[in-house]
Amino acid sequence: MKVFHLNNPAAGNGNGARVFHTINKGLAENDLEVESAQTEYAGHGTEIVKNLNFDDYDTIAVSGGDGSLFEAVNGYFTNQSSKRITLAAIPVGRGNAFARDLDFESKYWRDAIDNVAFNQKKKVDVALCKMNGEQFHFVNILGLGFVTDVVQTAFKLRAFGHLSYILGVLHRTISLKPFSLKIEIDGEILNRENVFVEVSNSRYTGKDFLMAPSASIDDGLLDVTLLNKLSRTRLLQCLPKIFTGDHIKMKEVECFKAKKIKIETEPQKLLTPDGQLLGSTPIEIECLHKALEVIVPFEVPEEDRE
C-alpha cells in the first residue's frame, strides 16, 4: 500500500512542521510505502494534489487542519486521473472540525497514522459551491456575514494570537449591521434581514463550535443555519451558545436541511469555506452525496469481539 503524505508545516502554529518526520516514520513503521511533500504557500496543497498521478498511490494522508483538507479536497476534485483514491486526515491543526466528525480527536493524532494502515473506509458527502463562473469544493462548512467578517478582522490582527478572534468579535459586534438575504432552499425562497449564514456538512466548525448539531457527513444533505436580525446584546448572548449547540433554540435562529441552496445578498458578501477567505455571493451550493472516500477509525469486526 502506497501513501502520499501531504503536510502543512504552518498548521497548528507550526505544529505541522514539528510532526512531519514523526508522521513519515509512523507510516513507514506500519509497512506503508511513503512519499511526502510539504506545502510552501497558500493554495500549494491544491496544486500538489491536482498534479499527482493517482495510479501511483492508494491513499493521500493530509496532516494539518481544516484549511489543509480544503486544499487537498480541491486538488482531488480537479485531478484528471481516472483512478479515485482514499483521503486520510491526520489532525494536527488548530481547528480539526472535519476530522472530529470522523471520530479522530486532535490529541490522538498518532492514532490517525495507524488507521491509515488499517485502511477502514467510508464514503462522505462533499459540497460544491459555484460563483461567478468559478467553483470550489468543501467538506466542513461555508459561512458568510458576521462569521466571515470576524475571520477577516482576526486575520488582520493575527499578531495577537488567540486574542485575535475575540478582538474580531468585539469589533464586528460594535459595527453590527444586518444585510438583505435571499436564500433558496431546495426550491423554497426565503427573504430575511440576516446577520450570518452557515452551510454545514459537518457538525463542528473551528476547534469547538457546534454549529450544526444534527448534521451528518453522509446523509446527502447540508445543514443551513441562519442567524437573523437581532440586537448587539442578543448577538453576544448567542455566540457562547454555539459551543454547546444551544444557539439553534434562539428565536432569531432558523435551521434547514437541503441538497441544493442558492444565496443572494445585498450588499455582496465575502465567503469563508473551511476557514479560508475565498469568493463572494451570489452562490449556488449542491451536496454531492458520498463523493469522497475517507479513512475512519478502525473498529474490530463484531464477529471477532469477545
N, C-alpha and C positions, 0 to 999 in steps of 0.2 A: 504494500500500500504506500503510495507516494503522496506527500503533503507539501503544499506550498504555504509557507508561513509568512503572512504579511503583518509587519509590526509598525505601529505608530510610536516612535520614540518620544514624542511630546505628550502622549496620553498620560492622564493622571499626574500632571505637573512633573513630567519626566520619568514617571514610573515605568513607562513603556521601554525606555532605553535601558533602565536598570535590570529588567527581567528578560530582555531579548535573548541573551545567550542561555539563560536558565530554561527558557521555553524550548529553544532548539535542542538543548541537551535532553530535556524531558521527553520530547517527541522521539528523539533517536533511541532513548532507553526503552521505549515501547516498541522497538523494532520497526519503526517507520522510517522510510527514506524521506529526507527533509531537504527542501530548497527554500531559502528565505530571502526576504528583501525588506528594507526599511523605507518608509516614506520620508521625503525631504521637504515637502511643501504642501499647502492645501490643494487638494484635488489630485495629488500624486497617486494615492491609492486607487482611484478610479482608473487612471491611465495604466497602472501596472496590471490590474486585473483584466481590463479591457483587452490588453495585448498578450495575455497568456494563451498558450495552446492547451486547452482543457484536455486534449487527448493524452497529455503527459502527466496528468495528476488525477487523484481520486477526491481530494479534499482541499479546500482553501481554509486555513486556520487564521483568523484575524485576531491579533492581540492589540487591544485598545479599548475605546469606549464606543458610545453610540455613533459619534461622528465618524469613527474609523469604519464601523459597519456600514454606515451610509455610503461612504466612498466605495467600499468593496461591492456592495449590492448594485450600485450604479455602473460599476465596471463589469459586473457579472451580466447584467441585462443588455449591455452594449457589446459584449463579446460575441464574435461571429462563429465560434466553434460549434460544431453540430452536437458534440457531447455536452451534457449537463452534469455538473459535479456538485458535491456537497459543500456547504458552508459551515464552519465551526467558529463559535465565539469564545475567545479567551478573555474574560472581563478584567482588564487592568486599568481602565479609565476612571475618570471622576464620576461619570454617570454611566451606568451599565443597565439601563432600563430593559432593553430587549432581552439581554442575557438573563435578567431576573425572571422574565416571563417564560424563559426556557428552563427555569429552576436551577440556574447557575448563580450562586451568590459570589459577590466580588471577593470576599475574604477567603473563599475556597477556590481561587482561580487555578491553583495547581491541579485540582480535581478535573478541571476542564481539559487539561492537557491529556490526562489519562483517558478521558472519554472520547477523545479523537481516535484513539486506538480501538476502543470498544465498538466504535462505529455504529452506535444505535441512532436511528434517524427518524425524523418525522417531517411532513410537509406543512409549511406555514404560508399564510397569506402575505401578499405584498401589495402596497398601494402605489398606483400610477397616477402622477399629477401632471396635467398638461396646462400650458400657459403660453400665450403669445408666440405660438409656433415652436415652443420648446417643451421638453418633458424631463422628469426625473422620477425615480422610484424611492419609496421609503418604507421601512418596516416597523417603525416605532410610532411617531406622532408628527403631525404638522400643525403649527399654530400661527395665528395672526391676531393683530390688535395689541392689547395691553401686554400679553405674554412676550410677543416679539419685540415690542418697544423696550421692555425690561432687559431682554438679552442684548439688544443693540446698545443700550446705555452701559450695561455691565461690561461689555466688551471694551468700551472706551475707557472704563475705569479698572481694567483687569490688573493694574499695578497694585490695587488694594486687596488682591487675593479673594478670599471667600466673602469679604465685606462688599465686593463689587456688586453682587446680586442684591443685597439688602439696600445699598445705596440706589441701585437702579429702581427697585420697588418704590422707595420713598420719593424719588424724583418724578417717576411717572404717575404716582398717585396724586401728587400736588398738581400736576398738569393734566389730570384725567379729563378726557373729552370723548364721549361715545361717538360712534360713527354709524352711518346707514349701511345695513346689511340686507342683501337679497340672497337667500340660500334656497337651492332646490335639492330636496332630499328624496331620491327615487321618484321624481315626478311631482312631488308636493312642494309648492313655492311658499316660503315664509319671508316676511319683511320685518326687520327688527331694528331697534336702536341698540347697538351692541357694544360690548367692552372687549370681549375676546371670543375667538372660535378655536377649538381644538378638535382635530380629526385624529382619532387614535386607533391604531392597530393593536397595541399592547396596553396593558393596564397602567403601567407606571411611565413616568417621564422624569428625566433628570435622575437624581440619586434616590429620592424618597417620595416624590409626588404621586399619589394615587389618583391620577386624573380621571381614569375611566374604569371604575371598579368592576363593571360587568363585561369588559372587553375580553375577547378571546382571539388568539393569533391564528386560529384555523377554522373559524366559523363562516368565512366567506362574507363577513360584514365589517364595516368600520363604525366605530362609535363616535358620534358627534356631540360635543359639549359646548353649549352656548351660555356665556355669561352676559346677560342683557343689562341695560341701563340701570345704574344704582349709584348711591352716594359714595363719597370717599370713605366714610366710616364703615359702610356696609362692605366695601371692597376690602378694607383691612381686616374685617371680620371673616371674609370669605377665604383669604389666602391661607391662613393656618389650617383651615378645614380640608384643604387639598392633600395634606399629609395623611389623612385618615379616610378620604373619600366622602366625607360628610357634606362637602360643598354641593353635592347633587341634590341635597334636601332643601336648599335655599330656594325661595320663590323666584329669584332672579335667574336661576339656572334651568336650562332645558336640556334634555338628553334624548338622542335618537340613535337608531342603528340603520345603516344604509349600505347599499352596494355601489351606488353612483351618487355623486354630490357635485353641484355647481355653486360657485360662490362669486358674487359681485359685491364690491364695496364702494362707498363714496365717503372720503377720498380713497384712492388706491392704497393698498396695504402690503407691506413687506411680509415675507413668509419666513417661518422657522421650521424647516423639516429636519427632524432628528438633531436639533440643536444648532443647525447651520443657518446662516442668513443667506437666503437664496430665493430669488423670484418674487413675484408680486401678483396681486389679483388683477383681473378676473382669472379664475382657475376652474378646471374640471378634474375630479378625482374619482378613480374607479378601484374597487378591490379586486385583485387578481387572486382567485381562490386557490390556495395550496400551490403557488407558483414557484416556491423555493424549498429545497430540501436542506435541512439543518441537522446538526448533531445535537442530541439531547442526553441528559444524564443516563448512565447505564442502570438498568433495573434487572435484577435476577429473574429469569422466567419463573412463572408461578409453579410449574411442574418441578423446578429444581429447589424450591424453598422447602425448608423442613416443616 
